[in-house]
Structure formats: C-alpha cells, structure tokens
C-alpha cells in the first residue's frame, strides 16, 4: 500500500518513513507543500499523512485543493498545533483524521490502518455526462464504452469541468485547482483545445465569454451559474 508523507521536519520524517516501511508500507516523502501537492494530485495513494505548517503551501491549502478536485484519498493531518479551532478547520476542509505531535507510533499505524479500511469501503465514484464516463479512482475516461487516451493535464481539466457540470468554471479556478504556479491562462486554452479535439464530435465544452468554461450534456438544458 502506497502512502504519501508531506512533512518538513527531517527527524520526524525519517522516523515515520522507517517505521512505516518496517510495517510493509511503500512511503513517498515530500518535504515541501508545493511538491507534496503535486505528488498528491498524481493519485493512487492509499492515504496521505499531511503536516499543516509547510514551506511553499500549507496543509490546509493542500487538503482544500485535493477535495476541490474531488479526490477522496484519506487524509491524516499531523501537526504540533493542538488548538481546537485548527482541528475543526482541518476536518471542515475534508481531512479524515487528526493526530497531534508528539504521537506514539503504534497509534499512528492504527489510525492509518483504520483510514485505509474506511477508504476501501467507499464506492468508486464515477462522473457521467451524456455518453462520457469518468472513473476518478483509476483516472480513466470512456465514451460509449470506448476508452479515450488523455494526457494527465487533459484528464485533470476534464474532471474539474465535469464535476461542476452546468456551472461556469473560470481559468483562475482551474489554475488554482491545478496548483501549478508556472501555468498561465494560455496554458489552460492550449490543453482545452486538445481536449475538445479528443471529445469530438460531442460539443460538451462551451466557452462563456469573459467568464470561463462550462461542460454540459447538450441534450439537457441547464441554468448557467
């Protein structure tokens, strides 16, 4: 089982990685929030262990970004902040559990196992728009049963739009959800053009002048919002 640890404390990170690897987990360790979010967006993790105070991007922002992407990977927040407001904020943003430092390693291991069991009990989430079906667990897209070949960025763009079917999504929102500081509005346009070509002949994605993009089933009328 693959775990992602996003933690900037070197000593703690080494101890956690060593202990979890002895428990037969495969652990990837990121020491900045920016790198951690990028790796988290790759998907395929059994659980994410997330510190709050990180360089580059804090844990709250990472958690919110993942949940906005409809990423249901279990998140366990690890932090030295024991304030009740911090814990409530983390849970409201979509964290599944909260563990305050310093903690006993057996408790960490038990909480991870519980999160993974819970995650396995959740049904696979699919987004359907017309003949399009998006499997968000394995990141596959089919149209009328035929598999479409998309790049990772094209898939991310499609999932963002499809999860908000019938609602306009601005370029700024897309860039924020991508969490890629080097991308620009022009980058969105390039990937959108490529995605549209692969979705033809269906006219699923519309450009709303000066507002953004909207994905909807052309056979169904929706109110723009």
ZIWOMO-V592749 format. One record per helix or strand. SS is the DSSP state (H for helix, E for strand). FROM is the first residue (numbers start at 0). TO is the last residue. If there is no record, write none. Layout:
SS:FROM:TO  SS:FROM:TO
This chain:
E:1:5  H:9:21  E:25:29  H:32:40  E:46:50  H:58:67  E:74:78  H:83:91  E:96:99  H:104:120  E:125:128  E:131:134  E:139:142  E:145:147  H:151:161  E:168:168  H:170:177  H:184:198  E:204:207  E:211:214
